[in-house]
Amino acid sequence: MINTADLNFEQVQRKPLKEEIFEILHKRIIAGKYKPGDWLRQEEISSQLGVSQTPVREALDLLVSNGLAEREPFRGVRVMQLSAEEIAESQGMRLFLESSAAANAAGRITDEEVGRLINIVEQTKNLVSLNDMSTQRHLNHEFHMGVVEAGGNSLLTKLYGIVINSFPDWMLYEYMFRHPELLEESLLREYDEHMAIVEALAAHDEARSSQVTRNHIQNIGNELVSYLGIPAELLRTKGLQLPNK
């Protein structure tokens, strides 16, 4: 049986075992129990949780596919460790791709897709506690992917999937875990900015959809500077510029 005594929020839900283990490891990373660069030992985790190594290996694969960990051949899996330059490059790609994708989406988004985005945003409205952060992160990914997918460009969607999985949003959540006084304000601002994006998309306003999305990603960049110490000049250097219309 999985041991959840060490953290109150590591309560197992009724879902496939690999997903239960993924959630536990996910929350441990956000809580800072595993630091960037730490090795996630399959045998050790299996022993801790009282499960076989197969679902642990599958859970580690999920961590890798979700951008929280990386697998090194012949060595194992460790928590993702990114340089300031890599983080700035990821932020720059998000700024460029999401602004462009939002403009594309505004021209073709359906009422059904708008409704799905609203539903995702509304689910995040009351997720403002430390225990909610892994769920918040998952829904945040769903929202941003939903906007990009609504643009109908499969290649852009694939490229964006690579970029979003290289973006260290979990490091921002981990910082807020250690500074809970920042959490509610940050998440409420995120809620308002997501709703502004949905409203612009629903109005089929391409220019506004691009601009409010750009503003949102720039605000995330401000958090990278304030919370993670990424140099603002580095973000400017690595930022890709949208063409003037």
C-alpha positions as CSV (number, residue, x, y, z in Angstrom):
1,M,0.0,0.0,0.0
2,I,1.3,3.5,-0.8
3,N,2.6,5.3,2.2
4,T,1.2,8.9,2.3
5,A,2.0,9.8,5.8
6,D,4.9,12.1,5.0
7,L,2.7,14.7,3.2
8,N,-1.0,15.4,3.9
9,F,-1.7,16.2,0.3
10,E,-0.3,12.9,-1.0
11,Q,-3.7,11.2,-0.8
12,V,-4.2,8.6,-3.4
13,Q,-7.2,9.1,-5.6
14,R,-9.1,6.4,-7.6
15,K,-7.1,6.4,-10.8
16,P,-4.6,4.1,-12.5
17,L,-1.6,3.3,-10.2
18,K,0.9,5.0,-12.4
19,E,-1.1,8.2,-12.3
20,E,-1.4,8.0,-8.5
21,I,2.4,7.7,-8.3
22,F,2.9,10.4,-10.9
23,E,0.7,12.8,-8.8
24,I,2.7,12.0,-5.6
25,L,6.0,12.6,-7.3
26,H,4.6,15.7,-9.1
27,K,3.6,17.2,-5.8
28,R,6.9,16.4,-4.2
29,I,8.7,18.2,-7.0
30,I,6.5,21.3,-6.6
31,A,6.9,21.1,-2.8
32,G,10.7,21.1,-3.2
33,K,11.2,17.6,-1.7
34,Y,13.0,16.8,-5.0
35,K,15.3,19.6,-6.2
36,P,16.3,20.3,-9.8
37,G,18.9,17.7,-10.8
38,D,17.9,15.2,-8.1
39,W,17.8,11.6,-9.3
40,L,14.5,9.8,-9.0
41,R,15.5,6.2,-8.2
42,Q,13.0,3.7,-9.4
43,E,13.9,1.1,-6.7
44,E,13.8,3.6,-3.9
45,I,10.5,5.1,-4.9
46,S,9.0,1.6,-5.3
47,S,10.2,0.7,-1.8
48,Q,8.9,3.9,-0.3
49,L,5.4,3.6,-1.7
50,G,5.1,-0.2,-1.4
51,V,4.4,-0.9,-5.0
52,S,6.2,-2.8,-7.8
53,Q,8.7,-1.1,-10.1
54,T,6.5,-1.3,-13.2
55,P,4.0,1.5,-12.3
56,V,6.9,3.6,-10.9
57,R,8.7,3.3,-14.2
58,E,5.5,4.3,-16.0
59,A,5.0,7.2,-13.6
60,L,8.6,8.4,-14.3
61,D,7.8,8.3,-18.0
62,L,4.8,10.6,-17.3
63,L,7.1,13.0,-15.5
64,V,9.4,13.1,-18.5
65,S,6.6,13.6,-20.9
66,N,5.2,16.4,-18.7
67,G,8.5,18.2,-18.7
68,L,9.3,17.8,-15.0
69,A,12.1,15.2,-15.5
70,E,14.6,14.1,-18.0
71,R,15.9,10.6,-18.8
72,E,19.6,10.1,-19.3
73,P,20.6,6.9,-21.1
74,F,22.1,4.3,-18.8
75,R,21.8,6.5,-15.8
76,G,18.1,7.0,-15.0
77,V,15.6,9.8,-14.5
78,R,16.2,13.1,-12.7
79,V,14.3,16.2,-12.0
80,M,14.7,18.7,-14.9
81,Q,17.5,21.1,-14.4
82,L,17.5,24.1,-16.8
83,S,20.0,27.0,-17.2
84,A,18.8,30.6,-17.1
85,E,19.5,30.7,-20.9
86,E,17.3,27.7,-21.5
87,I,14.5,29.1,-19.5
88,A,14.7,32.5,-21.3
89,E,14.7,30.7,-24.7
90,S,11.5,28.8,-23.7
91,Q,9.9,32.0,-22.5
92,G,10.8,33.7,-25.8
93,M,9.3,30.8,-27.8
94,R,6.1,30.9,-25.8
95,L,5.8,34.6,-26.3
96,F,6.1,34.3,-30.1
97,L,4.1,31.1,-30.6
98,E,1.2,31.8,-28.3
99,S,0.6,35.3,-29.6
100,S,0.5,34.0,-33.1
101,A,-1.6,31.0,-32.2
102,A,-4.2,33.2,-30.4
103,A,-4.6,35.4,-33.4
104,N,-5.1,32.2,-35.6
105,A,-7.6,30.8,-33.1
106,A,-9.6,34.0,-32.9
107,G,-10.4,33.7,-36.6
108,R,-11.8,30.1,-36.4
109,I,-12.6,29.1,-32.8
110,T,-16.0,27.5,-32.3
111,D,-18.5,28.0,-29.6
112,E,-17.8,24.5,-28.3
113,E,-14.1,25.3,-28.0
114,V,-14.8,28.6,-26.3
115,G,-17.0,26.7,-23.8
116,R,-14.3,24.2,-23.1
117,L,-11.8,27.0,-22.4
118,I,-14.3,28.7,-20.1
119,N,-14.8,25.5,-18.3
120,I,-11.1,25.0,-17.7
121,V,-10.7,28.5,-16.4
122,E,-13.7,28.2,-14.1
123,Q,-12.2,25.0,-12.6
124,T,-9.1,27.0,-11.6
125,K,-11.0,29.8,-9.9
126,N,-11.0,28.3,-6.4
127,L,-7.6,26.5,-6.7
128,V,-5.6,29.0,-4.6
129,S,-4.2,26.8,-1.9
130,L,-0.8,25.1,-1.8
131,N,-2.4,21.7,-2.1
132,D,-4.1,22.7,-5.3
133,M,-0.9,23.5,-7.3
134,S,-0.5,20.3,-9.2
135,T,-4.1,20.4,-10.3
136,Q,-3.7,24.1,-11.2
137,R,-0.6,23.3,-13.2
138,H,-2.4,20.6,-15.2
139,L,-5.4,22.8,-16.0
140,N,-3.0,25.7,-16.9
141,H,-1.4,23.4,-19.5
142,E,-4.8,22.3,-20.8
143,F,-5.9,25.9,-21.2
144,H,-2.8,27.0,-23.2
145,M,-2.8,23.9,-25.3
146,G,-6.5,24.5,-26.0
147,V,-5.9,28.0,-27.3
148,V,-3.2,26.8,-29.6
149,E,-5.2,23.8,-30.8
150,A,-8.1,26.0,-31.6
151,G,-5.9,27.7,-34.3
152,G,-6.1,24.5,-36.3
153,N,-2.4,24.3,-37.3
154,S,-1.2,20.8,-36.4
155,L,2.5,21.7,-36.9
156,L,2.3,24.7,-34.6
157,T,0.5,22.6,-32.0
158,K,3.3,20.0,-32.1
159,L,6.0,22.6,-31.8
160,Y,4.1,24.4,-29.0
161,G,3.8,21.0,-27.2
162,I,7.6,20.8,-27.1
163,V,8.0,24.4,-25.9
164,I,5.4,24.2,-23.1
165,N,7.0,21.0,-21.8
166,S,10.3,22.7,-21.7
167,F,8.9,25.7,-19.7
168,P,9.7,25.4,-15.9
169,D,6.3,26.5,-14.6
170,W,6.7,24.0,-11.8
171,M,9.6,26.0,-10.6
172,L,7.4,29.0,-10.3
173,Y,4.8,26.9,-8.3
174,E,7.7,25.6,-6.1
175,Y,8.8,29.2,-5.4
176,M,5.2,30.1,-4.4
177,F,5.0,26.9,-2.2
178,R,7.9,28.4,-0.2
179,H,6.3,31.9,-0.3
180,P,2.6,31.3,0.2
181,E,1.8,35.0,0.6
182,L,2.4,35.3,-3.2
183,L,0.2,32.4,-4.2
184,E,-3.4,33.7,-4.1
185,E,-2.5,37.1,-5.8
186,S,-0.6,35.3,-8.6
187,L,-3.3,32.7,-9.3
188,L,-6.1,35.3,-9.2
189,R,-4.2,37.4,-11.7
190,E,-3.7,34.3,-13.9
191,Y,-7.5,33.6,-13.7
192,D,-8.3,37.2,-14.8
193,E,-5.8,37.1,-17.7
194,H,-7.1,33.7,-18.9
195,M,-10.6,35.0,-18.9
196,A,-9.5,38.1,-20.9
197,I,-8.0,35.7,-23.5
198,V,-11.2,33.7,-23.8
199,E,-13.3,36.9,-24.1
200,A,-11.1,38.1,-27.0
201,L,-11.2,34.8,-28.7
202,A,-15.0,34.6,-28.3
203,A,-15.3,38.0,-30.0
204,H,-13.1,36.7,-32.8
205,D,-10.9,39.7,-32.3
206,E,-7.5,38.6,-33.7
207,A,-5.5,41.7,-32.7
208,R,-6.8,41.7,-29.2
209,S,-6.5,38.0,-28.8
210,S,-2.8,38.2,-29.7
211,Q,-2.2,41.3,-27.5
212,V,-3.8,39.9,-24.3
213,T,-2.1,36.6,-24.8
214,R,1.2,38.4,-25.2
215,N,0.6,40.5,-22.1
216,H,-0.1,37.3,-20.1
217,I,3.1,35.6,-21.2
218,Q,5.0,38.8,-20.5
219,N,3.6,38.8,-17.0
220,I,4.9,35.2,-16.6
221,G,8.2,36.5,-17.7
222,N,8.1,39.1,-14.9
223,E,7.6,36.2,-12.5
224,L,10.7,34.5,-13.9
225,V,12.6,37.6,-13.1
226,S,11.1,38.2,-9.6
227,Y,10.8,34.6,-8.4
228,L,13.6,32.7,-10.2
229,G,16.1,35.5,-10.7
230,I,16.3,35.1,-14.5
231,P,17.9,38.3,-15.8
232,A,15.4,40.6,-17.5
233,E,18.0,41.5,-20.1
234,L,18.4,37.8,-20.9
235,L,14.6,37.5,-21.5
236,R,14.7,40.5,-23.8
237,T,17.7,39.0,-25.7
238,K,16.0,35.7,-26.2
239,G,12.5,37.0,-26.9
240,L,11.4,36.6,-30.5
241,Q,9.8,39.6,-32.0
242,L,6.4,39.5,-33.7
243,P,6.3,41.3,-37.1
244,N,4.5,44.6,-37.1
245,K,1.2,44.7,-38.8
